[in-house]
Each structure stands twice: as C-alpha cells, then as structure tokens.
C-alpha cells in the first residue's frame, strides 16, 4: 500500500527503461495506468532517436490536468542529429514547454561528458568514474548566459516550488552509461516530499 501512497513512476517506452528504472529507483508505468492519479512525481523518458511514446503524447492533456510534478529525462542525444537542446524544444512542441536547469558540455571528441548547472554555473564532470564538481570559467559563463537568463525568468514567479506544484517541467539530459544526469534528476525527485 505504501507504493500507492508514495507513487513515483517512469513513463515512456525506450529500450533503456529497465536500466533507467534501476538507476533512479523508480518503477515503469504506462500513461493509462490508473495508479498514476496517486503519483507524487513522474519522470517522462524522451529519446532524441525515437521520440516520445505516442500514447503519452495523445493522453498528455488529460494527464496534465492532475498537476503531477513531472521531469523529462532526455536520452539518446549523444550520437544523433538531435542534441539535448533540440530535443528539449521538440518536447516543448509535442507536450508543453520545458525549462532546462542544466546544459550538456562536450569533450573535444564530441562526447557529452559534463553538465553545467545554469543556476550556480558549477560544472559536474562525468568523464571519469570519479565524478567531480568544478567551477565554470568565463568562456562557459558567456556561452550559457542566454540560457541562464531564460531559466531565471522562468523561476521569477515562484522558484522551483512551481515544479513541486506541477506548474513547470524541467528537462534533464540522462546518459545511463556514465550516470550523467542521474544525480540531477534525483535532486528534483527529492524536492517532492515523501508521503509514505
């Protein structure tokens, strides 16, 4: 019964769902699962390769009437034509606009290896097994300025309490192979108080 009281789910179909479920400690569900009405928070999987589950897209407006706090985990952006920022824009058109609290940084070979937090401008480096937090340099700060201002404007009304109230949706890049984005998604999951 506690699972129904403190329900947290992953929605969306992707080959990585089982791995994502294990990384985040959340069970998968379908958009038409009746237990969703009891959910505290859900994570939607959006793939830059295969898109968003069509059933989820078709039932999105009904689902959003519940104002369940929602996070979009963007996957498969590392080796395709669609990067994280592009996929976030696509999610905005297919579902509703999202906010991006992090941007992806790439190594010289083009591999996504780090995230920069747009609020404190700290970089979390996932290029090695030893994840490190490092301050950004002036070049990074200049590159992210427009995105930082956009996020700031989204949060003026009520900060991240808007997320907890189901009013705004953060999109977060996720790469299961190196855990990029796992801690960042868990940060948002932790903003939702546990009722269990």
Residue, then its C-alpha position, 0 to 999 in steps of 0.5 A: x500500500x505504501x507504493x500507492x501512497x508514495x507513487x513515483x513512476x517512469x513513463x515512456x517506452x525506450x529500450x533503456x527503461x529497465x536500466x533507467x528504472x534501476x538507476x533512479x529507483x523508480x518503477x515503469x508505468x504506462x500513461x493509462x495506468x490508473x495508479x498514476x492519479x496517486x503519483x507524487x512525481x513522474x519522470x517522462x523518458x524522451x529519446x532524441x532517436x525515437x521520440x516520445x511514446x505516442x500514447x503519452x503524447x495523445x493522453x498528455x492533456x488529460x494527464x496534465x490536468x492532475x498537476x503531477x510534478x513531472x521531469x523529462x529525462x532526455x536520452x539518446x542525444x549523444x550520437x544523433x542529429x538531435x542534441x539535448x537542446x533540440x530535443x528539449x524544444x521538440x518536447x516543448x512542441x509535442x507536450x508543453x514547454x520545458x525549462x532546462x536547469x542544466x546544459x550538456x558540455x562536450x569533450x573535444x571528441x564530441x562526447x557529452x561528458x559534463x553538465x553545467x548547472x545554469x543556476x550556480x554555473x558549477x560544472x559536474x564532470x562525468x568523464x571519469x568514474x570519479x565524478x567531480x564538481x568544478x567551477x565554470x570559467x568565463x568562456x562557459x559563463x558567456x556561452x550559457x548566459x542566454x540560457x541562464x537568463x531564460x531559466x531565471x525568468x522562468x523561476x521569477x514567479x515562484x522558484x522551483x516550488x512551481x515544479x513541486x506544484x506541477x506548474x513547470x517541467x524541467x528537462x534533464x539530459x540522462x546518459x545511463x552509461x556514465x550516470x550523467x544526469x542521474x544525480x540531477x534528476x534525483x535532486x528534483x525527485x527529492x524536492x517532492x516530499x515523501x508521503x509514505 
